[in-house]
Amino acid sequence: MSATNKMREKLEPLPGISPFRALTHPSYTLKDRPHLLPPPIIFKENFSAIDTWPATHVAHTAPTAVQATLTPNANVFITAAPEQPRKPHYLEQLESYLHHELRLLRCPEKGPSLTRLQVFREVFEYLINDFKTYQNLLAAIKQEYELVLRDQEEKLKELDPLRAKLDKLMEANDKRMQDIRQVEHAEIEQLKKEKQALIEELDASKEERYSLRQQIDRLQEEVEKQYQLYRNEADARKMLVSDIIELKYRVDAPAMKSEGSTEKDDTTLIKFKLNKTKEDLAKLQDKLNEVLADYGDVVPRREYERLEALHATNNESLERYKTDYDTLIKEHQVLLEQHKIMSTERDEFSHELGLMKRSATPRPEWDQVIPYIDGGEAAWKELSVGKSSNQLVGVLVGSLIGKDNPGPVEEFFEGEGTEPPIPKYLRWTGKVRNRNLSKADTAQIIQDIWNQKIVSDTEKEHGTDLADFLHSYLQQKYQEDILVVEWGYNIHHACGQYRTEPHIGLFYETLTGDADDSVYSVLCTQHEALLSHLYKASLKYDSEGTLLVKHLSSLLQTFYPLKESTQLEELVGTLADTEKVNVKSLFGTDREGTISNFLKKLYTQFYDERGQFVKELHNALVSIAGSDKKEYQIQDLCKAFEITDPEKSSKEVNKLLAKVFNLNMDQLSTVGPVDKELLLQRLKSSGLARSGPKGI
């Protein structure tokens, strides 16, 4: 039995079982629509077994083709063409059905397609059901492919929301990028306009300079023409004088002959004189030509001086224009920076306004204060125009403490002059713009000035007066004189306006010389030490940075052992309306530049303790030197310190006295008697503080 017959025997179907029994009336579903397939019996016509292919048996090969070839030797060479294998009939039917379905469903020829996949799947089902021997294996393979495809479809469905979200993000990003480009485009257009304006202004300056140069050239040409006319007139005058002399000689010559001179001129002498005259004339002509050649382009001195003065005036105007142009450029840069700052502040204020609209308390009824203001409703309207609630509170406080009503806000300050008694930062004549600084801005500027002064005094051997330091601070920060003076006047005015606040009032008194800068140094040291003490305690008692008010009394007693119990109760009483307090908020300022009531009470107690300490020193001086003395020695003051504050060392006393009298410590021995009132006044304005308990 041949190999072909053996293969056919292997593919014979099982007896009594139809190969397409399971495919009776087959169908498939595509896009929720069922599609019927032809009955499997169609594929069973004219065959009873599955053919092997490609086949090697003669029955499955086409007839052999004969080919004759003529060789170079005139011989005929006959060859047979290779046999072409024929496809099995069942395979041809499957392929025909496949192509028919693909055309019927209009499937694409290439590329992934669900329709094509469904057609191939159905053909593969026929193939699996027919091959009973390999049916399980082929079905398992098909099932694995189906599982993988189903898993991929589910994953694609899960990715659809992410794809939609990604599309939305991309659209939002594109929109934001478009907005940014529009803003940048507007800024670029604005800068281009400014650049074009500057270029036009520069071109105008160049044209003006070119016009001045043309005027100078034209004036030089006119001067040359005038000089040429002058030379021609001078030559004509000389020729006229020569003609007059010659005519006069001709008139006088007959008279000389009529005198009866009988002597005849010697011909030889006349020839000699004529030659001599010709030589002299030739020399004079040469000299005249030389003078004309040397001074032909000379301008008269009067015209030269006039043109030189005009040229100097034009140069001064040009330099002035250049200076004005540079100043305008600098001011333009400053205005751009100020515009950026104001834009940032505007955004911040807009944000704060939104917060205030949501959470702010109702506005106070300011009309209720009209009966308590001198001048009634008209005066109150004049005072309250353009003022915030914080400024109106300042007006009320000013009226309560006896301060004159500030009146309407002036747009400009009048310069106080440039005389030496006036501080450097206020030396100016003319008007100065009023920036109307708020309390918050004033507090922030003051704090920055104090910080810079502490750094400056640390680097120097002797401290700088606050007024002089303020002038150097403003010069370093703004450089332009007008800006230095403007900020100096505004800081001085704002400090005077808000001096009811202790921290601003201390700066104002130090600035005007009513207080020594050691007061701020002492208070700053005490407050920083107290803040550190309370913060460490917050880590022990409560959460970090916060304290219960009930623990505050004992902590203050530990830090201030010299304070009386009433003073400690006053400090704790400022926090009676709360149970827990933030430690840092006790020593900071709020958004309006106001310090806490706790810190205000510390300022008040420091001033009271300093005043009491000065009284005790005065009593000790009276007991040492007598009550009738109007001058005291430095040695008497040292003894008074030993009596009132025995724990204060002599080094601390000498350092304090050197600070009070603005001297070096080695110069204290040379100080003579000091007036009592002057001494007490300087002690009251210094950073005097007790080091220990009172002496006996």
Beta strands, then each sheet from edge to edge (+ up, - down):
strand 1: 27-30
strand 2: 33-36
strand 3: 66-70
strand 4: 76-80
strand 5: 412-414
strand 6: 431-433
strand 7: 546-548
strand 8: 580-582
strand 9: 631-632
strand 10: 674-675
sheet 1: 1+ 2-
sheet 2: 3+ 4-
sheet 3: 5+ 6-
sheet 4: 7+ 8-
sheet 5: 9+ 10-
end
